[in-house]
Amino acid sequence: MLIADRVSKSYRTPRGDLPILNGVSLSLARGAAVAIMGPSGSGKSTLLYILGALDPPSSGTVTIDGHDPYKLGEREQAAFRNERIGFVFQDHSLLPQCSVLENVLAPTFVAPRAARQGEPDAARARALLAEVGLADRLEHRPAELSGGEKQRAALARALIRRPELLLCDEPTGNLDRAAADSVAELLLKLHAAQNTVLVVVTHSAALADRFPVRYEMTGGTLVKQ
């Protein structure tokens, strides 16, 4: 369902091209869950952004359910991300002026009504927030939440559109051990329930050890552990 075929990425600098990724290939079916580890600057986040249709590769292709998002126009590509891909970042990126419920609903505000499925958006948002343990925090602002609660809200937001692909960049990086363990357990539980393709990049060996498949990013390539 997710296929990266010989993906390379380099950036132009005053001293010439700086290679980051070198012919990375990855094929994941629905329900797969993988963790990618590697030192800072190894290209983990760059790969994640390419898989998430946020940054085009210099060469190679990415397809999600047979569709290449980089062949779409800017507006169509944004709609593709909104419908098919969920993101969780190290910084929860919640809107400080909005309630928890409004934050979770944010991706639905720009979705065409015809593209929505199932129960009403607000009902699904409340159900997801109950599932992540925030049923009593619906009207709270992000400043009133703990770090772990903010990431739980971010996870609910990532899943509101029923994405096929869930991408997480250091989702437990800003949390203490207890909160990190709680968020990691919840992440894998919801992934299994939603049957997404889950890709997590992390420095945390404790988080990576929870995954059935682990890769190491080294020398711009992926090595299966």
N, CA, C and O of each residue as an XYZ file, in Angstrom:
900
protein
N       0.828     -1.202      0.000
C       0.000      0.000      0.000
C       0.863      1.253      0.000
O       0.549      2.229     -0.682
N       1.963      1.228      0.772
C       2.957      2.307      0.729
C       4.225      1.764      0.081
O       4.821      0.802      0.566
N       4.627      2.390     -1.013
C       5.830      1.933     -1.711
C       6.741      3.128     -1.971
O       6.350      4.092     -2.629
N       7.947      3.049     -1.449
C       9.002      4.002     -1.798
C      10.014      3.239     -2.650
O      10.564      2.227     -2.215
N      10.249      3.721     -3.843
C      11.101      3.018     -4.789
C      12.331      3.857     -5.131
O      12.243      4.845     -5.860
N      13.470      3.446     -4.596
C      14.772      4.074     -4.886
C      14.727      5.590     -4.686
O      15.120      6.371     -5.552
N      14.238      5.966     -3.519
C      14.087      7.388     -3.196
C      15.432      7.982     -2.768
O      16.095      7.471     -1.865
N      15.812      9.055     -3.427
C      17.015      9.804     -3.057
C      16.638     11.262     -2.822
O      15.677     11.774     -3.396
N      17.410     11.910     -1.973
C      17.160     13.328     -1.693
C      18.477     14.025     -1.424
O      19.313     13.542     -0.660
N      18.646     15.174     -2.068
C      19.810     16.006     -1.805
C      19.373     17.464     -1.825
O      18.376     17.822     -2.452
N      20.128     18.286     -1.137
C      19.829     19.718     -1.075
C      21.013     20.493     -1.632
O      22.169     20.138     -1.404
N      20.707     21.552     -2.361
C      21.762     22.394     -2.906
C      22.309     23.305     -1.820
O      21.552     23.915     -1.064
N      23.615     23.391     -1.752
C      24.293     24.288     -0.830
C      25.341     25.073     -1.618
O      25.647     24.714     -2.755
N      25.898     26.139     -1.035
C      26.949     26.889     -1.737
C      28.153     26.035     -2.116
O      28.904     26.380     -3.029
N      28.334     24.926     -1.416
C      29.476     24.049     -1.704
C      29.099     22.839     -2.552
O      29.883     21.902     -2.708
N      27.880     22.876     -3.098
C      27.441     21.761     -3.930
C      26.288     21.009     -3.297
O      25.811     21.376     -2.224
N      25.840     19.955     -3.963
C      24.716     19.171     -3.465
C      25.096     18.409     -2.204
O      26.183     17.839     -2.101
N      24.158     18.415     -1.233
C      24.348     17.677      0.016
C      23.402     16.480     -0.001
O      22.193     16.655      0.156
N      23.931     15.254     -0.191
C      23.055     14.075     -0.237
C      22.554     13.694      1.161
O      23.320     13.678      2.123
N      21.266     13.391      1.253
C      20.662     12.983      2.516
C      20.180     11.537      2.447
O      20.461     10.738      3.340
N      19.451     11.206      1.379
C      18.952      9.845      1.171
C      19.538      9.291     -0.115
O      19.723     10.016     -1.092
N      19.826      7.997     -0.101
C      20.497      7.382     -1.236
C      19.799      6.081     -1.623
O      20.141      5.011     -1.119
N      18.826      6.180     -2.517
C      18.178      4.983     -3.061
C      17.403      4.175     -2.038
O      17.522      2.950     -2.007
N      16.609      4.834     -1.197
C      15.837      4.135     -0.168
C      14.606      3.490     -0.795
O      13.844      4.137     -1.513
N      14.429      2.211     -0.513
C      13.231      1.492     -0.962
C      12.536      0.869      0.246
O      13.182      0.362      1.162
N      11.200      0.920      0.226
C      10.410      0.422      1.347
C       9.039      0.072      0.814
O       8.451      0.847      0.060
N       8.519     -1.088      1.197
C       7.194     -1.513      0.769
C       6.440     -2.037      1.985
O       6.876     -2.991      2.628
N       5.303     -1.408      2.297
C       4.542     -1.760      3.493
C       3.079     -1.961      3.130
O       2.479     -1.125      2.454
N       2.512     -3.069      3.578
C       1.102     -3.353      3.359
C       0.270     -2.788      4.503
O       0.795     -2.451      5.564
N      -1.017     -2.692      4.273
C      -1.938     -2.213      5.304
C      -1.779     -3.064      6.565
O      -1.732     -4.291      6.489
N      -1.699     -2.410      7.716
C      -1.519     -3.098      8.983
C      -0.079     -3.190      9.441
O       0.183     -3.582     10.578
N       0.871     -2.832      8.566
C       2.285     -2.889      8.932
C       2.631     -1.766      9.904
O       2.047     -0.683      9.856
N       3.594     -2.042     10.792
C       4.074     -1.045     11.752
C       5.589     -1.147     11.830
O       6.122     -2.197     12.188
N       6.289     -0.059     11.496
C       7.750     -0.086     11.502
C       8.287      1.120     12.255
O       7.690      2.196     12.254
N       9.421      0.911     12.893
C      10.150      1.988     13.547
C      11.469      2.185     12.817
O      12.125      1.218     12.432
N      11.855      3.439     12.630
C      13.116      3.776     11.969
C      13.966      4.560     12.955
O      13.554      5.613     13.443
N      15.150      4.046     13.244
C      16.068      4.705     14.165
C      17.286      5.217     13.406
O      17.514      4.857     12.252
N      18.061      6.063     14.076
C      19.264      6.612     13.479
C      19.639      7.903     14.171
O      18.787      8.540     14.790
N      20.897      8.303     14.080
C      21.339      9.531     14.738
C      20.740     10.771     14.091
O      20.213     10.707     12.980
N      20.820     11.891     14.784
C      20.371     13.157     14.206
C      21.130     13.436     12.917
O      22.341     13.227     12.844
N      20.412     13.911     11.900
C      21.045     14.210     10.624
C      21.175     13.023      9.694
O      21.743     13.142      8.608
N      20.649     11.865     10.113
C      20.794     10.669      9.275
C      19.769     10.610      8.147
O      19.911      9.806      7.226
N      18.737     11.454      8.209
C      17.736     11.476      7.139
C      16.401     10.861      7.515
O      15.528     10.712      6.659
N      16.223     10.498      8.789
C      14.969      9.865      9.208
C      13.764     10.767      8.940
O      12.787     10.351      8.318
N      13.851     11.993      9.416
C      12.722     12.909      9.250
C      12.523     13.280      7.786
O      11.390     13.434      7.329
N      13.624     13.424      7.050
C      13.515     13.720      5.618
C      12.723     12.630      4.913
O      11.846     12.924      4.101
N      13.027     11.376      5.217
C      12.291     10.266      4.614
C      10.821     10.335      5.003
O       9.948     10.123      4.160
N      10.537     10.628      6.262
C       9.156     10.697      6.715
C       8.382     11.771      5.958
O       7.239     11.552      5.557
N       9.004     12.929      5.765
C       8.330     14.018      5.057
C       8.099     13.660      3.590
O       7.087     14.053      3.010
N       9.020     12.926      2.993
C       8.825     12.483      1.610
C       7.678     11.475      1.537
O       6.836     11.566      0.644
N       7.635     10.515      2.468
C       6.550      9.543      2.497
C       5.199     10.228      2.715
O       4.171      9.759      2.228
N       5.215     11.343      3.454
C       3.987     12.047      3.760
C       3.594     13.112      2.752
O       2.699     13.914      3.021
N       4.240     13.135      1.608
C       3.908     14.086      0.536
C       4.119     15.528      0.965
O       3.396     16.425      0.532
N       5.122     15.750      1.827
C       5.457     17.099      2.267
C       6.707     17.651      1.586
O       6.903     18.865      1.541
N       7.553     16.768      1.055
C       8.822     17.194      0.469
C       9.167     16.234     -0.662
O       9.396     15.054     -0.395
N       9.215     16.683     -1.906
C       9.422     15.765     -3.026
C      10.823     15.174     -3.030
O      11.778     15.851     -2.649
N      10.961     13.933     -3.452
C      12.299     13.341     -3.576
C      13.042     13.947     -4.754
O      12.431     14.442     -5.702
N      14.370     13.903     -4.685
C      15.172     14.338     -5.838
C      15.069     13.334     -6.971
O      15.113     13.700     -8.146
N      14.932     12.060     -6.610
C      14.694     11.004     -7.591
C      13.997      9.851     -6.886
O      13.969      9.780     -5.658
N      13.431      8.944     -7.688
C      12.658      7.860     -7.114
C      11.191      8.247     -6.998
O      10.812      9.380     -7.292
N      10.368      7.292     -6.566
C       8.928      7.520     -6.494
C       8.361      7.045     -5.163
O       8.920      6.174     -4.495
N       7.232      7.648     -4.802
C       6.441      7.235     -3.639
C       5.006      7.051     -4.106
O       4.442      7.938     -4.746
N       4.414      5.905     -3.791
C       3.007      5.688     -4.099
C       2.283      5.229     -2.847
O       2.815      4.449     -2.057
N       1.066      5.719     -2.675
C       0.206      5.348     -1.561
C      -1.077      4.817     -2.154
O      -1.829      5.550     -2.796
N      -1.325      3.544     -1.937
C      -2.492      2.880     -2.524
C      -2.536      3.104     -4.036
O      -3.601      3.323     -4.613
N      -1.366      3.044     -4.661
C      -1.274      3.162     -6.116
C      -1.234      4.571     -6.654
O      -1.139      4.755     -7.868
N      -1.303      5.584     -5.790
C      -1.312      6.979     -6.219
C       0.021      7.650     -5.874
O       0.538      7.495     -4.768
N       0.559      8.387     -6.826
C       1.777      9.162     -6.603
C       1.377     10.601     -6.283
O       0.977     11.338     -7.184
N       1.477     11.018     -5.010
C       1.022     12.365     -4.651
C       1.826     13.474     -5.312
O       1.345     14.600     -5.438
N       3.047     13.166     -5.736
C       3.893     14.192     -6.334
C       3.545     14.467     -7.802
O       4.145     15.339     -8.433
N       2.593     13.735     -8.331
C       2.089     14.026     -9.669
C       0.852     14.927     -9.626
O       0.303     15.292    -10.665
N       0.423     15.277     -8.418
C      -0.765     16.100     -8.243
C      -0.400     17.569     -8.164
O       0.724     17.923     -7.806
N      -1.356     18.423     -8.501
C      -1.176     19.850     -8.290
C      -1.161     20.170     -6.806
O      -1.478     19.320     -5.975
N      -0.795     21.390     -6.483
C      -0.626     21.774     -5.077
C      -1.910     21.582     -4.276
O      -1.874     21.020     -3.181
N      -3.021     22.030     -4.796
C      -4.285     21.917     -4.075
C      -4.715     20.458     -3.951
O      -5.174     20.037     -2.889
N      -4.573     19.689     -5.022
C      -4.948     18.280     -4.990
C      -4.047     17.495     -4.039
O      -4.495     16.571     -3.360
N      -2.774     17.877     -4.000
C      -1.836     17.210     -3.093
C      -2.202     17.466     -1.632
O      -2.128     16.560     -0.802
N      -2.595     18.698     -1.321
C      -3.020     19.022      0.041
C      -4.258     18.214      0.426
O      -4.359     17.728      1.552
N      -5.202     18.070     -0.512
C      -6.401     17.279     -0.245
C      -6.047     15.803     -0.055
O      -6.646     15.117      0.773
N      -5.080     15.324     -0.821
C      -4.620     13.939     -0.710
C      -4.055     13.695      0.689
O      -4.390     12.697      1.327
N      -3.206     14.593      1.163
C      -2.644     14.452      2.514
C      -3.749     14.463      3.564
O      -3.757     13.643      4.482
N      -4.668     15.388      3.419
C      -5.734     15.521      4.406
C      -6.579     14.262      4.508
O      -7.012     13.884      5.597
N      -6.809     13.621      3.387
C      -7.689     12.453      3.356
C      -6.976     11.169      3.719
O      -7.563     10.302      4.366
N      -5.720     11.027      3.316
C      -5.076      9.712      3.380
C      -3.951      9.590      4.401
O      -3.546      8.474      4.727
N      -3.437     10.705      4.914
C      -2.234     10.650      5.757
C      -2.482     11.383      7.069
O      -2.999     12.501      7.082
N      -2.106     10.738      8.176
C      -2.152     11.373      9.483
C      -0.740     11.599      9.992
O       0.140     10.761      9.795
N      -0.524     12.735     10.650
C       0.807     13.095     11.146
C       0.768     13.330     12.654
O      -0.165     13.940     13.176
N       1.795     12.837     13.341
C       2.030     13.170     14.748
C       3.496     13.574     14.862
O       4.389     12.798     14.519
N       3.739     14.792     15.345
C       5.100     15.301     15.452
C       5.535     15.375     16.918
O       4.718     15.273     17.834
N       6.842     15.553     17.112
C       7.371     15.675     18.473
C       6.701     16.829     19.211
O       6.320     16.698     20.374
N       6.564     17.953     18.527
C       5.784     19.072     19.034
C       4.349     18.833     18.584
O       4.076     18.771     17.385
N       3.451     18.701     19.516
C       2.070     18.330     19.223
C       1.398     19.248     18.198
O       0.478     18.816     17.504
N       1.842     20.514     18.090
C       1.312     21.468     17.109
C      -0.194     21.702     17.254
O      -0.889     21.929     16.264
N      -0.691     21.647     18.486
C      -2.093     21.985     18.722
C      -2.273     23.494     18.634
O      -1.359     24.254     18.955
N      -3.445     23.921     18.202
C      -3.758     25.349     18.104
C      -4.105     25.866     19.499
O      -5.093     25.425     20.086
N      -3.309     26.796     20.041
C      -3.491     27.188     21.443
C      -4.822     27.862     21.731
O      -5.314     27.799     22.857
N      -5.412     28.505     20.733
C      -6.656     29.244     20.944
C      -7.892     28.361     20.840
O      -9.003     28.815     21.112
N      -7.706     27.112     20.451
C      -8.827     26.195     20.231
C      -8.926     25.166     21.345
O      -7.931     24.834     21.990
N     -10.126     24.667     21.563
C     -10.324     23.609     22.544
C      -9.744     22.299     22.010
O      -9.396     22.193     20.834
N      -9.647     21.320     22.882
C      -9.168     20.003     22.463
C     -10.073     19.440     21.371
O      -9.585     18.918     20.369
N     -11.383     19.543     21.558
C     -12.311     19.036     20.551
C     -12.129     19.755     19.219
O     -12.122     19.115     18.167
N     -11.985     21.066     19.254
C     -11.790     21.834     18.020
C     -10.479     21.460     17.344
O     -10.423     21.399     16.116
N      -9.432     21.210     18.107
C      -8.156     20.797     17.536
C      -8.280     19.468     16.798
O      -7.738     19.306     15.704
N      -8.985     18.533     17.391
C      -9.149     17.226     16.751
C      -9.982     17.347     15.477
O      -9.756     16.627     14.505
N     -10.940     18.258     15.494
C     -11.801     18.451     14.330
C     -11.139     19.265     13.218
O     -11.645     19.294     12.096
N     -10.021     19.924     13.509
C      -9.416     20.853     12.550
C      -9.229     20.254     11.149
O      -9.545     20.938     10.175
N      -8.732     19.018     10.988
C      -8.570     18.490      9.626
C      -9.879     18.340      8.863
O      -9.876     18.310      7.632
N     -10.994     18.247      9.575
C     -12.279     18.066      8.883
C     -12.828     19.378      8.338
O     -13.683     19.373      7.452
N     -12.345     20.500      8.859
C     -12.890     21.793      8.440
C     -12.583     22.104      6.975
O     -13.315     22.852      6.326
N     -11.488     21.520      6.458
C     -11.114     21.784      5.068
C     -11.455     20.623      4.147
O     -11.164     20.672      2.952
N     -12.073     19.571      4.698
C     -12.400     18.399      3.889
C     -13.724     18.604      3.163
O     -14.688     19.072      3.768
N     -13.790     18.263      1.881
C     -15.069     18.340      1.173
C     -16.111     17.456      1.852
O     -15.810     16.330      2.249
N     -17.307     17.954      1.983
C     -18.347     17.190      2.679
C     -18.565     15.829      2.025
O     -18.831     14.844      2.713
N     -18.455     15.773      0.712
C     -18.691     14.508      0.005
C     -17.644     13.458      0.336
O     -17.876     12.264      0.144
N     -16.469     13.905      0.844
C     -15.388     12.955      1.142
C     -15.505     12.367      2.532
O     -14.769     11.440      2.869
N     -16.416     12.883      3.351
C     -16.548     12.415      4.725
C     -17.337     11.118      4.766
O     -18.241     10.896      3.960
N     -16.977     10.263      5.724
C     -17.588      8.945      5.797
C     -18.030      8.674      7.232
O     -17.522      9.263      8.186
N     -19.013      7.745      7.353
C     -19.352      7.269      8.670
C     -20.114      8.290      9.501
O     -20.869      9.112      8.983
N     -19.883      8.208     10.842
C     -20.611      9.058     11.759
C     -20.207     10.513     11.588
O     -19.147     10.788     11.027
N     -21.036     11.467     12.063
C     -20.670     12.887     11.971
C     -19.309     13.155     12.583
O     -18.884     12.466     13.510
N     -18.620     14.177     12.049
C     -17.258     14.471     12.481
C     -17.159     14.672     13.992
O     -16.258     14.126     14.630
N     -18.076     15.448     14.570
C     -18.004     15.733     15.998
C     -18.170     14.464     16.824
O     -17.516     14.299     17.854
N     -19.040     13.569     16.374
C     -19.231     12.317     17.098
C     -17.972     11.459     17.039
O     -17.582     10.847     18.034
N     -17.344     11.418     15.873
C     -16.102     10.640     15.766
C     -15.002     11.259     16.621
O     -14.245     10.538     17.273
N     -14.906     12.587     16.625
C     -13.886     13.255     17.428
C     -14.077     12.939     18.913
O     -13.109     12.657     19.620
N     -15.315     12.987     19.378
C     -15.580     12.674     20.787
C     -15.242     11.218     21.103
O     -14.722     10.907     22.175
N     -15.547     10.330     20.152
C     -15.244      8.912     20.361
C     -13.733      8.680     20.426
O     -13.255      7.917     21.265
N     -12.983      9.341     19.537
C     -11.526      9.202     19.560
C     -10.943      9.773     20.852
O     -10.044      9.178     21.447
N     -11.454     10.923     21.284
C     -10.939     11.525     22.517
C     -11.259     10.659     23.722
O     -10.466     10.596     24.662
N     -12.401      9.994     23.715
C     -12.699      9.052     24.790
C     -11.725      7.882     24.753
O     -11.279      7.399     25.793
N     -11.399      7.432     23.542
C     -10.488      6.288     23.396
C      -9.084      6.617     23.876
O      -8.380      5.742     24.380
N      -8.670      7.869     23.726
C      -7.328      8.255     24.184
C      -7.345      8.808     25.610
O      -6.341      9.333     26.089
N      -8.480      8.688     26.276
C      -8.558      9.071     27.674
C      -8.764     10.545     27.936
O      -8.394     11.040     29.000
N      -9.350     11.261     26.981
C      -9.540     12.702     27.140
C     -11.009     13.104     27.066
O     -11.327     14.234     26.696
N     -11.886     12.203     27.408
C     -13.313     12.500     27.330
C     -13.706     13.657     28.238
O     -14.685     14.354     27.970
N     -12.946     13.866     29.315
C     -13.259     14.956     30.246
C     -12.431     16.203     29.982
O     -12.369     17.098     30.826
N     -11.787     16.270     28.804
C     -10.940     17.422     28.462
C     -11.400     18.116     27.173
O     -10.644     18.894     26.590
N     -12.608     17.849     26.732
C     -13.055     18.323     25.418
C     -12.962     19.835     25.267
O     -12.581     20.325     24.204
N     -13.302     20.575     26.304
C     -13.337     22.032     26.207
C     -12.086     22.695     26.770
O     -12.007     23.923     26.807
N     -11.112     21.907     27.206
C      -9.859     22.468     27.701
C      -9.031     23.018     26.544
O      -9.143     22.544     25.413
N      -8.207     24.010     26.827
C      -7.222     24.512     25.878
C      -5.917     23.725     26.061
O      -5.688     23.164     27.132
N      -5.058     23.676     25.029
C      -3.803     22.926     25.143
C      -2.959     23.312     26.354
O      -2.309     22.450     26.945
N      -2.956     24.592     26.737
C      -2.156     25.030     27.881
C      -2.604     24.377     29.180
O      -1.858     24.365     30.159
N      -3.814     23.836     29.195
C      -4.341     23.197     30.398
C      -4.067     21.696     30.433
O      -4.506     21.008     31.355
N      -3.349     21.186     29.442
C      -3.064     19.759     29.351
C      -1.613     19.466     29.702
O      -0.745     20.327     29.557
N      -1.356     18.248     30.165
C       0.016     17.785     30.347
C       0.624     17.441     28.995
O      -0.085     17.379     27.991
N       1.932     17.217     28.965
C       2.588     16.848     27.715
C       2.016     15.584     27.113
O       1.796     15.518     25.904
N       1.772     14.578     27.940
C       1.208     13.336     27.447
C      -0.193     13.517     26.913
O      -0.560     12.917     25.902
N      -0.987     14.348     27.591
C      -2.348     14.618     27.121
C      -2.338     15.344     25.781
O      -3.179     15.075     24.924
N      -1.400     16.254     25.596
C      -1.301     16.956     24.315
C      -1.006     15.979     23.176
O      -1.581     16.089     22.093
N      -0.107     15.024     23.425
C       0.194     14.062     22.379
C      -0.973     13.121     22.123
O      -1.167     12.672     20.993
N      -1.751     12.818     23.152
C      -2.947     12.003     22.966
C      -3.954     12.745     22.074
O      -4.573     12.152     21.191
N      -4.102     14.037     22.321
C      -4.993     14.843     21.483
C      -4.473     14.895     20.048
O      -5.255     14.810     19.101
N      -3.154     15.035     19.883
C      -2.563     15.068     18.546
C      -2.783     13.750     17.810
O      -2.991     13.736     16.597
N      -2.735     12.650     18.548
C      -2.974     11.346     17.933
C      -4.427     11.212     17.481
O      -4.704     10.698     16.398
N      -5.349     11.680     18.320
C      -6.760     11.661     17.918
C      -6.971     12.508     16.669
O      -7.707     12.116     15.764
N      -6.328     13.667     16.623
C      -6.448     14.539     15.444
C      -5.906     13.838     14.194
O      -6.495     13.945     13.119
N      -4.797     13.130     14.331
C      -4.197     12.447     13.181
C      -5.106     11.365     12.617
O      -5.013     11.029     11.437
N      -5.980     10.819     13.448
C      -6.820      9.700     13.028
C      -8.236     10.110     12.632
O      -9.020      9.261     12.208
N      -8.578     11.384     12.761
C      -9.958     11.819     12.569
C     -10.478     11.529     11.161
O     -11.668     11.259     11.001
N      -9.627     11.577     10.141
C     -10.070     11.346      8.755
C      -9.911      9.891      8.315
O     -10.049      9.579      7.133
N      -9.621      9.002      9.268
C      -9.375      7.585      8.962
C      -8.261      7.422      7.917
O      -8.499      6.836      6.860
N      -7.070      7.921      8.191
C      -5.999      7.847      7.187
C      -5.525      6.419      6.955
O      -5.622      5.566      7.837
N      -5.018      6.178      5.770
C      -4.418      4.892      5.458
C      -2.986      4.816      5.992
O      -2.479      3.735      6.290
N      -2.348      5.974      6.107
C      -0.945      6.051      6.495
C      -0.810      6.979      7.699
O      -1.276      8.118      7.661
N      -0.174      6.494      8.767
C       0.061      7.288      9.975
C       1.564      7.438     10.162
O       2.274      6.447     10.329
N       2.050      8.678     10.133
C       3.473      8.978     10.218
C       3.756      9.751     11.505
O       3.090     10.744     11.799
N       4.744      9.292     12.266
C       5.051      9.906     13.557
C       6.534     10.234     13.638
O       7.386      9.369     13.433
N       6.830     11.487     13.938
C       8.209     11.960     14.043
C       8.515     12.234     15.515
O       8.079     13.243     16.068
N       9.268     11.331     16.142
C       9.623     11.442     17.568
C       8.390     11.728     18.431
O       8.371     12.722     19.157
N       7.356     10.871     18.365
C       6.104     11.181     19.070
C       6.224     11.181     20.588
O       5.363     11.734     21.273
N       7.286     10.565     21.128
C       7.470     10.548     22.585
C       8.703     11.339     23.012
O       9.118     11.269     24.169
N       9.290     12.091     22.076
C      10.572     12.742     22.339
C      10.544     13.783     23.433
O      11.558     14.003     24.094
N       9.386     14.444     23.649
C       9.290     15.495     24.664
C       8.640     15.031     25.953
O       8.307     15.857     26.803
N       8.450     13.729     26.120
C       7.701     13.208     27.254
C       8.601     12.498     28.251
O       9.651     11.970     27.884
N       8.185     12.486     29.520
C       8.898     11.683     30.509
C       8.587     10.209     30.263
O       7.720      9.875     29.456
N       9.306      9.330     30.967
C       9.220      7.898     30.665
C       7.803      7.350     30.824
O       7.339      6.580     29.984
N       7.117      7.742     31.892
C       5.771      7.217     32.119
C       4.826      7.668     31.017
O       4.060      6.862     30.489
N       4.871      8.962     30.659
C       4.000      9.477     29.611
C       4.372      8.875     28.255
O       3.497      8.572     27.445
N       5.676      8.705     28.014
C       6.127      8.114     26.748
C       5.617      6.691     26.602
O       5.167      6.302     25.525
N       5.683      5.912     27.669
C       5.192      4.537     27.624
C       3.692      4.505     27.356
O       3.208      3.666     26.595
N       2.965      5.418     27.980
C       1.516      5.470     27.806
C       1.142      5.828     26.372
O       0.266      5.202     25.775
N       1.819      6.848     25.819
C       1.537      7.266     24.447
C       1.935      6.172     23.451
O       1.220      5.933     22.478
N       3.062      5.512     23.685
C       3.506      4.443     22.783
C       2.507      3.290     22.763
O       2.175      2.766     21.700
N       2.036      2.905     23.929
C       1.053      1.818     24.012
C      -0.233      2.196     23.287
O      -0.812      1.385     22.564
N      -0.669      3.425     23.487
C      -1.888      3.900     22.841
C      -1.720      3.983     21.334
O      -2.631      3.624     20.589
N      -0.567      4.453     20.877
C      -0.286      4.574     19.447
C      -0.430      3.228     18.747
O      -1.084      3.129     17.709
N       0.177      2.200     19.314
C       0.123      0.879     18.693
C      -1.269      0.266     18.795
O      -1.702     -0.451     17.892
N      -1.962      0.544     19.882
C      -3.330      0.036     20.035
C      -4.255      0.635     18.984
O      -5.025     -0.084     18.349
N      -4.180      1.953     18.801
C      -5.043      2.611     17.824
C      -4.657      2.238     16.397
O      -5.519      2.091     15.530
N      -3.358      2.087     16.160
C      -2.913      1.633     14.836
C      -3.533      0.286     14.490
O      -4.021      0.087     13.378
N      -3.512     -0.639     15.448
C      -4.083     -1.961     15.192
C      -5.592     -1.876     14.953
O      -6.129     -2.562     14.083
N      -6.266     -1.034     15.729
C      -7.718     -0.905     15.590
C      -8.104     -0.256     14.268
O      -9.106     -0.632     13.661
N      -7.309      0.725     13.814
C      -7.617      1.451     12.583
C      -7.032      0.773     11.346
O      -7.391      1.116     10.219
N      -6.118     -0.203     11.559
C      -5.486     -0.948     10.463
C      -4.771     -0.024      9.488
O      -4.904     -0.160      8.271
N      -4.011      0.919     10.037
C      -3.230      1.826      9.208
C      -1.886      1.209      8.847
O      -1.527      0.150      9.362
N      -1.149      1.863      7.973
C       0.289      1.660      7.851
C       0.934      2.673      8.798
O       0.693      3.874      8.671
N       1.740      2.211      9.732
C       2.340      3.074     10.744
C       3.855      3.111     10.566
O       4.518      2.074     10.557
N       4.389      4.322     10.424
C       5.844      4.517     10.346
C       6.231      5.542     11.404
O       5.717      6.661     11.415
N       7.139      5.152     12.289
C       7.607      6.033     13.359
C       9.115      6.188     13.252
O       9.839      5.198     13.147
N       9.591      7.425     13.278
C      11.026      7.653     13.396
C      11.302      8.130     14.815
O      10.565      8.954     15.356
N      12.366      7.608     15.414
C      12.603      7.870     16.823
C      14.064      7.649     17.200
O      14.782      6.879     16.561
N      14.485      8.351     18.262
C      15.770      8.067     18.889
C      15.609      7.044     20.010
O      16.600      6.511     20.510
N      14.375      6.769     20.404
C      14.098      5.977     21.594
C      14.137      4.479     21.298
O      13.300      3.961     20.558
N      15.113      3.792     21.883
C      15.172      2.336     21.737
C      13.973      1.689     22.417
O      13.482      0.655     21.962
N      13.497      2.295     23.507
C      12.340      1.742     24.218
C      11.105      1.755     23.331
O      10.332      0.797     23.330
N      10.913      2.830     22.576
C       9.778      2.899     21.653
C       9.983      1.945     20.482
O       9.069      1.199     20.130
N      11.152      1.956     19.881
C      11.413      1.100     18.718
C      11.246     -0.378     19.048
O      10.788     -1.154     18.209
N      11.618     -0.775     20.280
C      11.529     -2.183     20.667
C      10.095     -2.691     20.717
O       9.871     -3.902     20.741
N       9.128     -1.795     20.734
C       7.725     -2.203     20.736
C       7.236     -2.611     19.348
O       6.155     -3.185     19.215
N       8.025     -2.317     18.318
C       7.579     -2.535     16.941
C       8.048     -3.881     16.411
O       9.160     -4.312     16.714
N       7.213     -4.548     15.621
C       7.609     -5.846     15.059
C       8.703     -5.746     14.011
O       9.440     -6.707     13.791
N       8.818     -4.575     13.351
C       9.842     -4.375     12.316
C      10.594     -3.089     12.627
O       9.991     -2.045     12.875
N      11.934     -3.181     12.608
C      12.756     -2.012     12.910
C      13.830     -1.849     11.839
O      14.404     -2.822     11.349
N      14.084     -0.580     11.492
C      15.125     -0.233     10.530
C      16.097      0.741     11.184
O      15.752      1.462     12.119
N      17.308      0.741     10.671
C      18.311      1.724     11.051
C      18.646      2.554      9.812
O      18.939      2.012      8.747
N      18.597      3.871      9.972
C      19.003      4.752      8.882
C      20.498      5.004      9.008
O      20.954      5.582      9.994
N      21.246      4.577      8.028
C      22.694      4.745      8.067
C      23.213      4.986      6.661
O      22.856      4.274      5.722
N      24.062      6.001      6.525
C      24.626      6.322      5.222
C      23.603      6.654      4.165
O      23.829      6.438      2.975
N      22.453      7.192      4.610
C      21.413      7.560      3.659
C      20.577      6.408      3.158
O      19.777      6.579      2.237
N      20.748      5.215      3.756
C      19.970      4.057      3.346
C      19.327      3.410      4.567
O      19.721      3.667      5.704
N      18.330      2.564      4.310
C      17.649      1.832      5.384
C      18.223      0.422      5.492
O      18.376     -0.283      4.494
N      18.537      0.027      6.725
C      19.025     -1.318      6.988
C      18.066     -1.974      7.971
O      17.857     -1.453      9.066
N      17.484     -3.102      7.599
C      16.539     -3.796      8.476
C      17.272     -4.459      9.615
O      18.296     -5.110      9.407
N      16.752     -4.297     10.829
C      17.397     -4.861     12.017
C      16.900     -6.281     12.290
O      17.335     -6.913     13.252
